């Protein structure tokens, strides 16, 4: 199956990353959430790697 740039999977990854950014922004206004923010950032970074791999697959197909 061929994937094209802007596939549904890429859009879902982007939406997930945006949601995590929003969560981090909200948590920044709450005391004692530093550990949670770090964990969310780690998840964000994992999604970023997945997104980069997905884009690479789509551009080489």
Backbone as CSV, one residue per row, in Angstrom:
resi,resn,N_x,N_y,N_z,CA_x,CA_y,CA_z,C_x,C_y,C_z
1,UNK,0.850,-1.192,0.000,0.000,0.000,0.000,0.884,1.239,0.000
2,UNK,0.612,2.155,-0.865,1.377,3.384,-0.986,0.781,4.473,-0.088
3,UNK,1.655,5.241,0.502,1.221,6.358,1.332,1.639,7.650,0.671
4,UNK,0.813,8.666,0.787,1.182,9.958,0.238,1.407,10.943,1.367
5,UNK,2.202,11.970,1.093,2.473,12.987,2.106,1.160,13.543,2.635
6,UNK,1.094,13.748,3.935,-0.142,14.235,4.524,-1.140,13.129,4.744
7,UNK,-0.647,11.921,4.901,-1.543,10.787,5.105,-2.300,10.937,6.420
8,UNK,-3.294,10.112,6.564,-4.106,10.114,7.772,-3.236,9.840,9.002
9,UNK,-2.284,8.929,8.867,-1.412,8.615,9.998,-0.587,9.834,10.420
10,UNK,-0.053,10.561,9.448,0.714,11.775,9.767,-0.182,12.805,10.452
11,UNK,-1.370,12.968,9.953,-2.284,13.939,10.563,-2.611,13.556,11.992
12,UNK,-2.778,12.262,12.260,-3.051,11.811,13.628,-1.847,12.049,14.538
13,UNK,-0.655,11.824,14.007,0.544,12.083,14.800,0.671,13.563,15.122
14,UNK,0.381,14.410,14.166,0.428,15.857,14.389,-0.601,16.268,15.435
15,UNK,-1.798,15.741,15.335,-2.847,16.049,16.313,-2.438,15.606,17.712
16,UNK,-1.833,14.429,17.806,-1.394,13.926,19.111,-0.317,14.836,19.696
17,UNK,0.621,15.261,18.857,1.682,16.150,19.336,1.103,17.489,19.789
18,UNK,0.162,18.016,19.030,-0.470,19.280,19.410,-1.211,19.153,20.739
19,UNK,-1.862,18.014,20.943,-2.575,17.784,22.203,-1.609,17.743,23.377
20,UNK,-0.460,17.125,23.163,0.539,17.074,24.231,1.098,18.458,24.536
21,UNK,1.303,19.265,23.509,1.761,20.636,23.738,0.740,21.424,24.552
22,UNK,-0.513,21.221,24.238,-1.584,21.885,24.976,-1.592,21.429,26.441
23,UNK,-1.412,20.139,26.656,-1.375,19.608,28.025,-0.200,20.198,28.793
24,UNK,0.961,20.277,28.153,2.129,20.853,28.818,1.892,22.319,29.170
25,UNK,1.252,23.032,28.270,0.931,24.445,28.535,0.012,24.565,29.744
26,UNK,-1.004,23.742,29.805,-1.931,23.770,30.943,-1.224,23.416,32.242
27,UNK,-0.386,22.399,32.186,0.322,21.966,33.390,1.334,22.998,33.874
28,UNK,1.828,23.819,32.971,2.818,24.827,33.368,2.238,25.825,34.362
29,UNK,0.923,25.903,34.430,0.255,26.822,35.358,-0.153,26.143,36.660
30,UNK,0.258,24.888,36.841,-0.106,24.133,38.038,1.176,23.766,38.778
31,UNK,1.207,24.029,40.067,2.378,23.710,40.881,2.620,22.207,40.932
32,UNK,3.873,21.855,41.072,4.314,20.469,41.285,3.961,19.526,40.138
33,UNK,4.031,20.031,38.923,3.757,19.169,37.765,5.005,18.997,36.891
34,UNK,6.163,19.351,37.425,7.399,19.269,36.645,7.651,17.868,36.107
35,UNK,7.466,16.859,36.946,7.720,15.480,36.518,6.747,15.088,35.402
36,UNK,5.498,15.464,35.542,4.516,15.159,34.494,4.888,15.837,33.183
37,UNK,5.324,17.078,33.266,5.704,17.796,32.052,6.890,17.122,31.366
38,UNK,7.837,16.625,32.140,8.986,15.917,31.570,8.522,14.636,30.887
39,UNK,7.629,13.907,31.526,7.121,12.663,30.940,6.367,12.933,29.649
40,UNK,5.570,13.980,29.632,4.825,14.331,28.423,5.791,14.730,27.318
41,UNK,6.842,15.471,27.672,7.828,15.870,26.665,8.528,14.640,26.085
42,UNK,8.807,13.644,26.916,9.414,12.407,26.418,8.491,11.700,25.433
43,UNK,7.210,11.668,25.746,6.231,11.061,24.829,6.160,11.867,23.538
44,UNK,6.152,13.186,23.668,6.139,14.066,22.495,7.325,13.747,21.587
45,UNK,8.508,13.599,22.192,9.710,13.317,21.406,9.613,11.966,20.704
46,UNK,9.005,10.979,21.337,8.809,9.678,20.707,7.865,9.801,19.516
47,UNK,6.813,10.594,19.681,5.888,10.822,18.567,6.585,11.559,17.429
48,UNK,7.477,12.465,17.768,8.231,13.204,16.753,9.076,12.247,15.920
49,UNK,9.728,11.287,16.576,10.523,10.284,15.859,9.619,9.453,14.953
50,UNK,8.471,9.038,15.480,7.523,8.266,14.669,7.077,9.071,13.461
51,UNK,6.816,10.350,13.660,6.361,11.214,12.571,7.451,11.354,11.513
52,UNK,8.696,11.538,11.958,9.803,11.646,11.004,9.950,10.370,10.184
53,UNK,9.826,9.214,10.839,9.916,7.936,10.118,8.776,7.791,9.124
54,UNK,7.588,8.205,9.546,6.410,8.120,8.674,6.617,9.008,7.454
55,UNK,7.123,10.229,7.659,7.346,11.144,6.545,8.382,10.564,5.594
56,UNK,9.414,9.945,6.139,10.449,9.340,5.313,9.868,8.228,4.443
57,UNK,9.017,7.400,5.026,8.361,6.326,4.273,7.505,6.906,3.156
58,UNK,6.769,7.951,3.478,5.854,8.544,2.480,6.606,9.204,1.340
59,UNK,7.736,9.855,1.645,8.461,10.564,0.600,9.273,9.642,-0.288
60,UNK,9.562,8.423,0.211,10.342,7.481,-0.600,9.443,6.498,-1.331
61,UNK,8.159,6.564,-1.095,7.229,5.621,-1.769,6.780,6.162,-3.098
